[in-house]
């Protein structure tokens, strides 16, 4: 079976497009979608951390899976070029990633 022809894609940023830095992402999942909440985590004192959420994005399960695949490919490429990315052992894989 022949593959369908891929369309030409033109990327256009909307007037409200913004770029931000995030060092925290929380993921909430339900049967219909994935909800990603991006924020910045700031250490206030030795025992106090503040998390400032600034953007929530809903993804369909299909888009979430496509994003997972793209992230895996890019993380693998990054590690091939720069070495293994070490995670903080205090962060549980099943919990939030900060």
C-alpha positions, 0 to 999 in steps of 0.5 A: 500500500502506498504512503499518502503524500505529506502536506507542506506545513507552514509554521505560523506563531499566533499573536499570543505565542510566548516562550518560557523556561520551565523546571517543573511539569505536573501531569494529570490524566483522565480517560479523555486527555492529558493535562500538563502544567508547566511552572518554575520551582524556586528554592526560597529557604533550605526547607521552603520551595515555591512552585509558580505554575504559568501554563496548562496544556491539554493533549489528546492521548494520541498527541501525548503518545506522539510527544513521548516518542519525540521526547525519547528520540531527542533525549537519546540523541542528546545523551549520545552527544553529551552523556547520560542525563542524571536524575535526582534520586529523591524524585520518584518516577511515579510522582511529579518531576521538578 
